[in-house]
């Protein structure tokens, strides 16, 4: 790393550390801690950018070195979010360098074709569905393996430590987990959703065999991560995990010096591709596997885009369930009648009410208030996701939305303003 790059990184790391240790961040940590512990209804919220907001407004990278540019990009992303989105996003007071690993494929014949090369176009894709008949094609499936590159990981961590020395502690660890790797999405990639649904009715034993294979593969890889000592605690902020929700908690803090196990941590499971089946079929085909995976965690969040109102009587049997994703497709009135009170609603508002072509603050307020009214007996957080049309020109409405939520909920703490 040359002197110019190092100076650039140290400047950004100093700003990052100041934000991580400042009063707004301390208030945000308490806000999420009380909420995630079910101790107080503090209504924390988080706004993601799935569009071009950060691309439009983040300063250009200046570092010449590839690894230096990666570090610079992470710091700039956190700083831009802090300065331009006054939500309850937490900046962790440590910098975690993930292990460099290489993962093999489940099926060598699987091909994925994306609709385009831009961020928006790449969301659409198709696969060649190499599994036409589960029984006949089962031999195409392979147990995946992870290969760990300790040398490359160590080099990245050493560069970060050199750049951030005295400013920001650097740790090596993995915040995510292969236990949380989806199984229904893999099945759909391999054979298509329509065929998967048909085979549930026509050849259920084969579908059970397929799901069992995919789940066992996740379990084996998760055990490998634990055995290799790769895991770090994932309770101290937004570390790209858990479908937009912050995991900040003191319930999952391990003892200093102990090797981290998944049972010390938050976990995440989802099954978006099972949206079209009944709760009974979900129970039959997926719950045996999801239950085993859920048991690997101390606390669990379930769901991404799938509506959960019909599934709650089934999902509530998942060990350690603490949060569910409540999407725009979820019937919140039905959910209120089916969900127990100690399950947090991670409410995802309709994205276009926030980042559509026109912005109507009164309409968005009414939309948010409906959730607060219907879910008055529940712990609620708001997570704005799928904001694919969010651009840098919408900075003013982002600021207005943040102020609106803080005012509506009566919880202004954590604001940087």
N, C-alpha and C positions, 0 to 999 in steps of 0.2 A: 504494500500500500504506500503510495507516495504521500509526501507531507501535505499537499493540498487536499487530497481525499480525506486524510486523517483529520485535518482541521475542520473540514466540512462536517464529518460525522460527529466530532466532539461538540461542535456548536449545536447540532440538532439533538444530540443525546442530552446536553445540558438543558435545553428547552423541554424535552420529553420528561426528564427527571423532575423538573420544577412542576410540570403539570401533574405528574403521578403523585407528588407529595404535597400538593396544594390543598387548600381548604375545600374547594368544590369537589375534588376527588374523594376526600375524607367523608364528605357528606353523602356522596353517591354510594360509597361502600356501605355506610350504615343503612342507607335507604334499601339497597338490595339485600343486605344481611337480614334486616328485620322482616322484609317481604318473603325472602326464600325460606326463612325459618318459621313462617306463619305466626310471627309475633305481632306485627302491625301492618295495617293496610296503607302502604306508602305509594302505591301506584307508579312504580318506576317505568320508564319507557326508553325505547331505543329505535333509531331510524337508520336503516341500511341504505346504501346506494347500490342498486343493481343496474343503474343506468350509466350516465357519463358525468355525474356530479363531481366526483373526485378527479376524473380525468380532465375535466374542464377547469378546475380551480386549484389543483395541486401544483406547486411550483415544479419546474423541470428538474430532472436529476442532473447533478453536476459531477458525480464521481466517475472516474474513468474505468476502474476495476470492476469486473462483473459482480464479484461477491460484495464489494463495497456498495455498488448500486442497489443490490438487493437489500442491504441493511438500511441504506438511505431511503429507499422506497417505503420500508416498514415504518420508519420514524416519521417521514413526511405524511404518510396516511393517517397515523394517529394524531399528529399535530393539526392537520387540516380538519379532521373530524372534530377535534376539541374546539378549534377556533370558529368553525362555521356551522356546527350542529350542536346546539345547546341541549342535548338530551342527557340521559343518565349513563352513557357509555363510560366504562371504567378503563383507565390506562393502568395496567399492572406496573408495580414498582420493581419489576425485574424484567430482563429481556431473555426470552427462552429461544434457544436455537434448537430446531427439531433435528432428530437423527436423520441422516441420509440413508434411505433404504430403497431397494428396488423390488417391486412386486410383479410376480409372473401372472399370466392370464388364466382365467377359468377355462377358456376354450380358445384354442389357437385359431380356429376358423372364424371367430366373431370379428365382424368389421362394423365400425361406426362411421357414418357419413353425416357431417354437419351441413346445415342449410347454407352457411356462409362463413366468412372469415372475421366479420366484425363481432363485437361483444353481443349485440342484439341478435344478429343472424345465427350465431353459434348456439343459441338456446334451442333451436329446432334441429332435430337429428333423426336418423333412422338407422336400424341395424339390419344385417342380412339374415337374422334369425336362423342360425345354423342347426338348431335342434328342431327338427320337423316332427319327430316321433320320439318321445322320451325314452321308451324302452329300447328302440332300435339305435338311437343316437347317444345313449348314455356313455358309451365309451369315448365320446369326444370330450368329456368333462375331465378336468385335471385339478387336483388339489394344488392350491397356490402356495408359493413359498416367498418369504421375505429374505433378502440379502442385505446385511448391514455393512455399510462402508464407514468404519470407525475413523480411518485416516482423513477422509474428506470432511466428516463431521467435526473432527478435532481441529482441522485447519480453519473451518468457518467460525468455530467457537473462539479460537485463539485470536483471529482477526477482530472479532467483536470485542473480546476482552481488552485487546490492545487499544482499540478505538474508544471504548467506553470507560477505561480505567479511572477509578475515582469518582465517576459520575453515575454509573448504572450497573448493578450487578448482572452478570451474564450466567445463565445456567443452560445445560444441555438436557433436553427431555421432550417427551411426546405427550401433548395434552389430549390428543384424540385416542381412539382405540379401535382396533379391528373387530372387537366385540360389537361395536356399533355399526359396522358395515352392513348395508341393507341386503335382504335376501329376495324380496319380491321384485325389486328393480333388476336384479341379475336374471331372474327367471323371465321377465318380460324382454330384456335385451336378447336372451338366448332364443326365445320362441314366439315373442309377440304377445300382447295382452289378450287379444281375442282367442288365440289358440290356447293360452294358459287357462282362460275361463272355461272354454269348451272341455278341456281335458280334466278340469275339476269335476265335471259332471260325467264325462264319458270314461275316464280312466283315472279315478281318484288315487288308486294305489301308486301309480307312476308319479303323480304330482306330489304325494307325500314323500316318495323316494327322492325327488328332485329337491324339495325344500329341506329335507333332512341332510342331504349332501351339502347344500349351500350353507346351512347353519353350522354343521360340523366343521366346515372349512373356516368359517369365522372364528369358531371356538378355538381351533388349533392355532390360528394366527394370533389371536388374543393371548393365549397362553404363552406363545413364543415371545411376544413383546414383554410380558411380565417376567418370564424366565431370563431374558436378556437384560433386565433392569432398565428398560427404556423409558418407563413412565415417569411423569411428573404430576404433581397435584394441579388440578384444573379449576380451582375454586376462586382465583384471585382476579378475574376480569374477563374481558371478551377476547377469547383466544381462538376464534374461528370455529366454534363448536356449538352444537345444540340448537341449530335452526334459529339463530338470531337472539336467543335468550341469554342473559347474563347469568353465570353460575356462581356469582360471588356468595361465599358462605363460610362460616366458621365450623360447620358441622362436619366438613370433610378434611379438616386440617390434621395431618398426621404428626407423629412425633419426630422431632429433629433427628436426622441421621438414619431414620428407618427407610428401608427400601419401600417405594410406593407400590401398592397393589391397586387393582381396579376397584376393589371393595373399599378403598379410601376415597373414591372419586365419584363425580357425577358421570352418568352415562346417558346415552341417547339412542332411541330406537324409532323407526318409522316404517310405514308400509303403504306408501301413497298409491301404489299400483293395485291395491286390493279394494279401492274405493267402490268398485262396481259389484262386489259380492255382499251377501247378507252377513249380519253379525254372527249367525250360526255357522256359516262357512268359514268366516274369519276365525272363530273359536276352534273349529275342527282342523283347519289347515295350518294356521299360523301361530296360535297361542302356545302350543307345546314348545315351539322353538323360541318365540319371543320371551317366554317365561324363563327358559334356561339362560338366555342372554341377559335378561333383566337382573337375574340373581347375581350377576358378576359385579354389580355396582352398589354403592351405598345409597345414592339418590338417582332418580330416573326422570327424564323428560321423554314423553312420547309424542310423536307426530310432526308432520311438516305441512303439506297441503291437504291431507285427507281430512274430511269432516269426521268428528268423533262422537257426535251426539247419539248415534245409534249403537256405538261400540262401547260406551262407558260401562254398562254392566259387565262386559267382558274384560275391558282394559283394567278395571279396578282390581282385578286379581293379579296384575303384574306386581312382583315384589318391588318395594321401595319407590312406587310411583309418587312423584311430587308435583309434576307439571304436565299439562296437555296443551298441544297447539290448537287454538280455536281460530279457524280460518274463516274467510268470508263465506264459505260454503256450509259452515256449521250453523245449525238451528240453535241459537243460544237459549231460546225459551225451553226447548226440549232438553238441552244440556243442563239447564238450571234445575230441571226436575229429575235428572238422572245422575248427576255428578255429586260425589260426597264433598263436604266443605273443606277438607284438607288437601284438595287437589287444586293447584294454582292454574288459573286461566292465562295462557300466553296468547292474548288476543291480537290477531293480525287484521287491522282494518282494511277495507277495500282500497287497494293502492291508487286507483284513478281518482278517488275523492281527494287524494293528497297531491298526486303528480300527473293528473290528467291535463288535457289541453287548456281547460278552464279551471280556475280555483275558486270554490265557493266556501269561505270559512264557516258560514252558518250551517251549510249542509254537512261539512266535516264534523263540526261541533255536535250536531244532532246525532250523527252516526256514532261518535264516541260516547255520547251521553246515553244512548240506548244500551250499550254494553254495561255502563256503570249502573244503570237502573235495573236491568234484568239480572245482572250479576252482583247485586248489592250484598249478597251474603258470602261472596267469594273474594279471594285474593286475586287481583287482576294486574297484569302488566300489559303494556301496549308495545308491539314490535311491528314496525312498518317494514314489510318485505315485498319482494317482487316489484320493486320500484323501477321497472325497466325503462320508464319514460322520464325519470328524474334527470335534470340537466343543471349545469351551472347557472343558467338564467333563473332558476327557481330558488335561489338562495334566500330571497325575502320570504317566500311562503314557508320555507323550512324554519326560519326564525319565528315566524308567526305561529306555526303549528306547535313548536316547542313551548312558546309562551302560553298558548292556549291550553295545552295539557297541564302545565304546571298550575295555571289558574283554576281550571275545572276541578282538579283533584285536591287543591289546597295544599300542594306539596311543592313549594318553590325551591326547597333545599337541593343543592347540587348544581344550581345554575352558576355559570361562570360570570354572568352579567351582574 
